[in-house]
Amino acid sequence: MKFVSANKIETNTVELKFLIAKDTFDAEVTKVFNQKKSKITIQGFRPGKAPRKMIEKMYGEFVFFE
């Protein structure tokens, strides 16, 4: 991970920009998916058995980024 910049937007708000290698980022997203998948239910699938693409389609592409 490499720090790029910091921009002060408001009094208590700062925007930080980082560069992260794609393979590192994908590994962390997969790790979060494996932790959260048992708590996500989608009709037609047993709890914890829904495919990642289906979860991302229903809840948004960025569901595992938080």
Residue pairs with C-beta under 8 A, 6 or more apart in sequence:
1 18
1 19
1 20
1 21
1 24
2 18
2 19
2 20
3 16
3 17
3 18
4 17
4 18
4 19
5 16
5 17
6 14
6 15
6 16
6 17
7 14
7 15
7 17
8 14
9 15
29 64
29 65
32 64
33 52
33 55
33 64
36 64
37 48
37 50
37 52
37 55
38 47
38 48
40 47
40 48
40 50
40 55
40 59
41 47
41 50
42 50
42 54
42 55
42 58
45 51
45 54
55 63
56 63
56 64
